[in-house]
Amino acid sequence: MPFVSILSIDLASNPKNPTGVAVLERNRIITSTHFSDSQLLDIINNLRPSLVGIDAPLSLPNGRISIDERDSNHFRECDLKLRQLKIRFFPITLGAMRTLTKRGMALKQEILRILPTSSVVEIFPGASFDILGLERKNIKSCTSFLASFKAAPVNVHESDAAIGAFTLLHHQRSNSLELTGSDGTIILPNPSSSRSSYYKRL
């Protein structure tokens, strides 16, 4: 596969569980499933994308030094903006989210070590599905929505990654919705991409 500009990762908290990957190549979204960080880094090193999106928290709330230390800082400013939009999410300090946050932040650093000129951003496919007016974890609706990209995800991890790639395309074209705070940014699709009722809240 030649150089691609966009790569989306629906990261699992545990490398033993499947992680979905989607790449956007010549207006086609190609999905696959992987497990270990080394597999993901091999893909990134081979494809050398200029924009990578990871479905995992990539920063800590203001005032929190470590995800392992327990304190009262559970939400980032960008998380609170999700809440304002009435989008469901898990706090980064809750259960498996701690592990996912650690893995996501470490993976980002490894990607930037390999490709220091690339942009690595945080995405949230669940919220993207909501904004696009699609049912979360619905592979059929995802495939239908991305029909023009010939996306063919075979599991929910790949469908999340595929929606992530669509989100990144909007971001690359400076047409995304960015929930930004002093402690992080979440990239979402522009609400004009669908007729979702979420428009009215933005």
N, C-alpha and C positions, 0 to 999 in steps of 0.2 A: 504494500500500500504506500502511495507517495505521501509527501508532507501534507499534514492536515493542520488547519488553524484552530479547530475547536475539539476539545475532548471533555466529556462529562463523566463523573464518577459517582455512582450511588453507593457510598462506602458503608460496609458492614462494620459493626463495632468489634467483631471477632473475626480474625483471618480464616477461621474454620468455616465461617458462613459465607455465602456467595455475595460478591460485589458486582454490580452491573456497570458496564462501561459502554459509552456511546461516542462515536466519532462522527463528525460532519465532514464529508468529503464530496466535493462537487455536487452540492445540493442533495446529497443522500446521507441519511443517518444509518450507520452500521453499528449494531449492538453485539455485545458478547459478555460472558460471565467469567469472573476470575476470583481468586481467593487471597493469595499472599501479597504483601507489599512489594516483594521483589518482582512478582508478575506484573503488577501495575507500573512499577518503575521501568521495567523492560519495555513495556508498551510505549510509555511516555518518551523514553530515550530513543526508541526506533521511529516514532511518529513526529516527535519534536513539535508539539502544538504550541502556538503562541498564546492561547487562552485555555486554561484548565478550570473547570468548575468542580467543586467537591461538595457532596451532600453530607456535610458534617459541620459542627461549629468549629471555626478556625481562629477564635479569639476567646479571651476570658472577660467576664464582667469587670468593670472598673473596680479597683480595690482588691481584687482577688489575685493572689500571687501564684497559686497552684490550684489545679482542679481537684487535687487530693486533699487539700486542707479544707476543713469544714468551717464556713463562716456564713454571714447573712447575705452575701452577694450572690444571688441565684440567677439574676436576669441582666442581660446586656440591654443597652438602649434600643438596638435593632430588634431584640426579642419583644420589648414592650410595644414597639410599633406593629409587630405582628398581632399582638393582643388587641391593639386598637382596631385592627381590621377584622377582628373576630376570627382569626385563623388559628386553628388548633396546632399546638406544638408542645414538645416536652422540654422542660428546663434542662439546661446543660449539666446541672449538678444532680440530676435524678438517675439513679441506677445505672443502666447500661449506657446512658448518655455520657457519663463520665469517661468510660472507656472509648466511646466513639470520638469524643472531643480530643482526648490524648492522641488517638490514632490519626485523626484528621490534621491536627496541628503538626504532628511529626511528619506526616506525609507531605504536607505543604512545604516544609523546610527541605525535605529531600528533593522535591521537584524543583525548587528554586536553586538547589545546589547543582542539579543536572542542567537546568535551563534557566540561568539567572535573568535572562531578558523576558521570560514568559510572565504572564499575569495569572495568578492563582486566586480564584475568588470563591466565596461561599454561596452555594445555591440551596434551595429547599424545594424539591420537586412536589412535595405534598401541597405546599402553598401555591406552587405554579399550577397544579391541577385545579385547585380551588378558583384561582383567578381566571383560568381559562374556561371555567364552567364544566369541568370534567370530573368524573368520580375518581377518587383516589384509588390506586391499585387496580384499576380497571384496564386490563391489557387491550381489550377490544376497542374501547373508546379512544385509548391512546393511539393505537394503530390507525384507526379511522381518521383521527385529527391530523396525524402526521403522514397521511397517505401520499402527499406530494413529495415527501422525502423518502418514500419507499422503506420506511422503518418497519421492521418485523421483529419486535421483541418477543422472546419466548417465555419470559417470567416477569414478575413485578419489579425485580431489580433492574432488568434491562429497560422496562418501560419507564421507570423513574429516571434512569440515565438518559433515555431518549428525550423526555420532556426537558431534562436539564440541558441537553444540547440545543434544543429549540430556544430555551431561555438565554443561553449564551450567545446565540446568533443575534438576538435582539440587543444584547449588551454590546456585542462587537459593533453593531450598527448604531450605537448610542441611542437606542430606543427601548431601554429597559426601565423597570421600576427598581430603584435602589432604596432600600430601607437602611439608612445610615445613621450611626451614632458615633460617639467619641471612642467606643470600644469595639466597633465591628460594623460590617455591612453585609446585608443579605441581598442577592441579586434575584429579581423576579421578572417574569414577562411583563411587557407593557399591557395594561388592561385593555387597550384598544385591539388586542389580538383576539378578543372574543366578546360575546354579549353577556358576559357573566354579571350577576347582580352585584359582584364585588366592585364594579365600576363606581357605584354610588357612594362607596365608602372611601374612595381614594381622593 
